[in-house]
């Protein structure tokens, strides 16, 4: 079993963070993991992305041209990367910022208004956690409990943010089940 996930959006949306959290959760569950962030000028408002490869055997290459799944937080990312997703994968669409779909019949498209949900929780900064948890709830690549533990660990130096992020996880799970 190998899953490749691409996370993409505007720089500043926490794209690299959610990729890192998913990679950490997969490691905690005993999987082989590769996390490849994209650093560069796109980090300041352009498209930022990272890939996470999760496998039950050694990973041959961390560089992925055709991921199984995509978490797209903005329109340019969906347009750029949706055509590259493998058949039967999941394409998460942040419907708060993206008014169109992936235009694919051969994938599971998960439309969640992540930014709107995060606003309702008190801050748009939690949209990435809403998106990550919705994706994990739909895909099952790691358990929700492991994901929650890793999010708590990520925010351990800012403990006042943990309750908000746990609410974001629950809201993302609920949105994925609708």
C-alpha beads as a LAMMPS data file, in Angstrom:
LAMMPS data file: protein, C-alpha beads

178 atoms
177 bonds

1 atom types
1 bond types

-500.0 500.0 xlo xhi
-500.0 500.0 ylo yhi
-500.0 500.0 zlo zhi

Masses

1 110.0

Atoms # bond

1 1 1 0.000 0.000 0.000
2 1 1 1.325 3.401 -0.957
3 1 1 -0.521 6.718 -0.874
4 1 1 0.795 9.958 -2.300
5 1 1 -0.862 13.174 -1.165
6 1 1 -0.248 16.626 -2.587
7 1 1 -1.223 19.627 -0.487
8 1 1 -1.406 22.916 -2.396
9 1 1 -2.616 26.454 -1.844
10 1 1 -1.494 30.029 -1.334
11 1 1 1.654 30.684 0.661
12 1 1 0.573 31.458 4.220
13 1 1 -2.337 28.988 4.312
14 1 1 -0.381 26.463 6.370
15 1 1 0.070 23.994 3.517
16 1 1 3.516 22.806 4.611
17 1 1 2.313 22.478 8.200
18 1 1 -0.539 20.111 7.388
19 1 1 1.745 18.027 5.189
20 1 1 4.205 17.774 8.050
21 1 1 1.454 16.846 10.535
22 1 1 0.163 14.081 8.232
23 1 1 3.697 12.762 7.711
24 1 1 4.245 12.715 11.476
25 1 1 0.945 10.873 12.053
26 1 1 1.863 8.250 9.459
27 1 1 5.291 7.762 11.098
28 1 1 3.579 7.324 14.471
29 1 1 1.520 4.534 12.904
30 1 1 4.659 2.764 11.705
31 1 1 4.584 3.682 8.020
32 1 1 7.495 4.666 5.825
33 1 1 7.095 8.372 5.074
34 1 1 8.536 11.029 2.771
35 1 1 7.597 14.710 3.107
36 1 1 8.827 17.026 0.369
37 1 1 8.018 20.711 0.890
38 1 1 8.293 23.339 -1.820
39 1 1 10.242 26.377 -0.669
40 1 1 10.777 29.447 -2.778
41 1 1 9.163 32.677 -3.902
42 1 1 5.755 31.007 -4.074
43 1 1 5.744 30.961 -0.270
44 1 1 4.716 34.631 -0.221
45 1 1 1.308 34.546 -1.850
46 1 1 1.810 32.316 -4.890
47 1 1 1.163 28.583 -4.973
48 1 1 2.891 26.674 -2.188
49 1 1 2.779 22.903 -2.084
50 1 1 4.212 19.776 -0.563
51 1 1 3.886 16.065 -1.122
52 1 1 3.600 13.320 1.446
53 1 1 4.225 9.696 0.525
54 1 1 2.996 7.052 2.967
55 1 1 3.896 3.411 2.424
56 1 1 4.088 0.077 4.169
57 1 1 7.381 -0.647 2.371
58 1 1 10.493 1.421 1.575
59 1 1 9.731 4.392 -0.671
60 1 1 11.583 4.273 -3.979
61 1 1 11.345 7.982 -4.712
62 1 1 9.814 10.846 -2.771
63 1 1 9.269 12.818 -5.999
64 1 1 5.712 12.312 -7.227
65 1 1 4.327 13.487 -10.573
66 1 1 0.929 11.805 -10.220
67 1 1 -0.331 11.752 -6.637
68 1 1 -3.197 9.531 -5.549
69 1 1 -4.795 12.407 -3.615
70 1 1 -4.898 16.219 -3.725
71 1 1 -5.859 18.749 -1.068
72 1 1 -6.423 22.002 -2.974
73 1 1 -6.907 25.116 -0.873
74 1 1 -7.175 27.591 -3.782
75 1 1 -8.287 27.717 -7.404
76 1 1 -4.866 27.929 -9.062
77 1 1 -3.769 24.806 -7.165
78 1 1 -6.856 22.858 -8.220
79 1 1 -6.387 23.896 -11.855
80 1 1 -2.702 23.022 -11.842
81 1 1 -2.725 19.720 -9.960
82 1 1 -6.201 18.107 -10.377
83 1 1 -5.340 16.726 -13.848
84 1 1 -2.331 14.904 -12.345
85 1 1 -4.286 12.957 -9.690
86 1 1 -4.531 9.213 -10.263
87 1 1 -7.843 7.544 -11.031
88 1 1 -9.859 6.606 -7.903
89 1 1 -8.027 9.175 -5.779
90 1 1 -9.562 11.885 -3.619
91 1 1 -9.525 15.548 -4.557
92 1 1 -10.336 17.821 -1.628
93 1 1 -11.689 21.199 -2.788
94 1 1 -11.793 24.168 -0.411
95 1 1 -15.178 25.368 -1.657
96 1 1 -14.866 28.618 0.337
97 1 1 -12.299 29.841 -2.186
98 1 1 -12.934 27.569 -5.184
99 1 1 -16.238 27.924 -7.030
100 1 1 -15.522 25.211 -9.594
101 1 1 -14.833 21.494 -9.394
102 1 1 -12.036 19.247 -10.530
103 1 1 -14.050 18.275 -13.605
104 1 1 -13.136 14.618 -13.138
105 1 1 -15.550 11.673 -13.057
106 1 1 -12.894 9.139 -12.058
107 1 1 -12.047 10.583 -8.599
108 1 1 -13.850 11.185 -5.307
109 1 1 -14.287 14.953 -5.052
110 1 1 -14.711 16.190 -1.496
111 1 1 -16.000 19.792 -1.377
112 1 1 -15.687 21.431 2.046
113 1 1 -15.921 25.182 2.821
114 1 1 -12.813 25.033 5.024
115 1 1 -12.325 28.802 5.334
116 1 1 -15.974 29.409 6.218
117 1 1 -15.903 26.637 8.830
118 1 1 -12.707 28.058 10.313
119 1 1 -14.241 31.571 10.434
120 1 1 -17.183 30.135 12.356
121 1 1 -14.679 28.655 14.836
122 1 1 -13.084 32.070 15.320
123 1 1 -10.130 32.269 12.919
124 1 1 -9.452 31.557 9.244
125 1 1 -6.021 30.284 10.305
126 1 1 -7.640 26.956 11.257
127 1 1 -8.829 26.297 7.680
128 1 1 -5.810 24.076 7.028
129 1 1 -6.658 21.835 10.003
130 1 1 -10.303 21.652 8.873
131 1 1 -9.097 20.584 5.417
132 1 1 -6.581 18.044 6.743
133 1 1 -9.071 16.399 9.078
134 1 1 -11.780 16.255 6.388
135 1 1 -9.305 14.617 4.019
136 1 1 -8.158 12.101 6.658
137 1 1 -11.766 11.298 7.594
138 1 1 -12.569 10.534 3.945
139 1 1 -9.331 8.746 3.018
140 1 1 -8.485 6.873 6.221
141 1 1 -4.743 7.199 5.465
142 1 1 -4.161 7.524 9.230
143 1 1 -6.469 7.264 12.224
144 1 1 -8.227 10.358 13.531
145 1 1 -6.835 9.694 17.017
146 1 1 -3.250 9.649 15.765
147 1 1 -3.945 12.799 13.762
148 1 1 -5.322 14.561 16.854
149 1 1 -2.288 13.517 18.912
150 1 1 0.086 14.884 16.267
151 1 1 -1.809 18.172 16.010
152 1 1 -1.631 18.526 19.791
153 1 1 2.111 17.850 19.578
154 1 1 2.555 20.416 16.816
155 1 1 0.895 23.096 18.941
156 1 1 2.410 22.008 22.276
157 1 1 4.454 25.215 22.513
158 1 1 1.254 27.223 22.050
159 1 1 -1.169 25.223 24.226
160 1 1 -3.892 27.867 24.047
161 1 1 -4.310 26.974 20.337
162 1 1 -4.958 23.268 20.981
163 1 1 -8.696 23.526 21.871
164 1 1 -9.394 25.588 18.736
165 1 1 -7.535 23.094 16.549
166 1 1 -9.392 20.148 18.111
167 1 1 -12.663 21.929 17.246
168 1 1 -11.298 22.386 13.709
169 1 1 -10.585 18.639 13.506
170 1 1 -14.107 17.761 14.630
171 1 1 -15.636 20.272 12.203
172 1 1 -13.561 18.856 9.338
173 1 1 -14.638 15.309 10.141
174 1 1 -18.277 16.365 10.290
175 1 1 -17.986 18.206 6.954
176 1 1 -16.442 15.137 5.288
177 1 1 -19.349 12.970 6.414
178 1 1 -22.049 15.235 4.957

Bonds

1 1 1 2
2 1 2 3
3 1 3 4
4 1 4 5
5 1 5 6
6 1 6 7
7 1 7 8
8 1 8 9
9 1 9 10
10 1 10 11
11 1 11 12
12 1 12 13
13 1 13 14
14 1 14 15
15 1 15 16
16 1 16 17
17 1 17 18
18 1 18 19
19 1 19 20
20 1 20 21
21 1 21 22
22 1 22 23
23 1 23 24
24 1 24 25
25 1 25 26
26 1 26 27
27 1 27 28
28 1 28 29
29 1 29 30
30 1 30 31
31 1 31 32
32 1 32 33
33 1 33 34
34 1 34 35
35 1 35 36
36 1 36 37
37 1 37 38
38 1 38 39
39 1 39 40
40 1 40 41
41 1 41 42
42 1 42 43
43 1 43 44
44 1 44 45
45 1 45 46
46 1 46 47
47 1 47 48
48 1 48 49
49 1 49 50
50 1 50 51
51 1 51 52
52 1 52 53
53 1 53 54
54 1 54 55
55 1 55 56
56 1 56 57
57 1 57 58
58 1 58 59
59 1 59 60
60 1 60 61
61 1 61 62
62 1 62 63
63 1 63 64
64 1 64 65
65 1 65 66
66 1 66 67
67 1 67 68
68 1 68 69
69 1 69 70
70 1 70 71
71 1 71 72
72 1 72 73
73 1 73 74
74 1 74 75
75 1 75 76
76 1 76 77
77 1 77 78
78 1 78 79
79 1 79 80
80 1 80 81
81 1 81 82
82 1 82 83
83 1 83 84
84 1 84 85
85 1 85 86
86 1 86 87
87 1 87 88
88 1 88 89
89 1 89 90
90 1 90 91
91 1 91 92
92 1 92 93
93 1 93 94
94 1 94 95
95 1 95 96
96 1 96 97
97 1 97 98
98 1 98 99
99 1 99 100
100 1 100 101
101 1 101 102
102 1 102 103
103 1 103 104
104 1 104 105
105 1 105 106
106 1 106 107
107 1 107 108
108 1 108 109
109 1 109 110
110 1 110 111
111 1 111 112
112 1 112 113
113 1 113 114
114 1 114 115
115 1 115 116
116 1 116 117
117 1 117 118
118 1 118 119
119 1 119 120
120 1 120 121
121 1 121 122
122 1 122 123
123 1 123 124
124 1 124 125
125 1 125 126
126 1 126 127
127 1 127 128
128 1 128 129
129 1 129 130
130 1 130 131
131 1 131 132
132 1 132 133
133 1 133 134
134 1 134 135
135 1 135 136
136 1 136 137
137 1 137 138
138 1 138 139
139 1 139 140
140 1 140 141
141 1 141 142
142 1 142 143
143 1 143 144
144 1 144 145
145 1 145 146
146 1 146 147
147 1 147 148
148 1 148 149
149 1 149 150
150 1 150 151
151 1 151 152
152 1 152 153
153 1 153 154
154 1 154 155
155 1 155 156
156 1 156 157
157 1 157 158
158 1 158 159
159 1 159 160
160 1 160 161
161 1 161 162
162 1 162 163
163 1 163 164
164 1 164 165
165 1 165 166
166 1 166 167
167 1 167 168
168 1 168 169
169 1 169 170
170 1 170 171
171 1 171 172
172 1 172 173
173 1 173 174
174 1 174 175
175 1 175 176
176 1 176 177
177 1 177 178
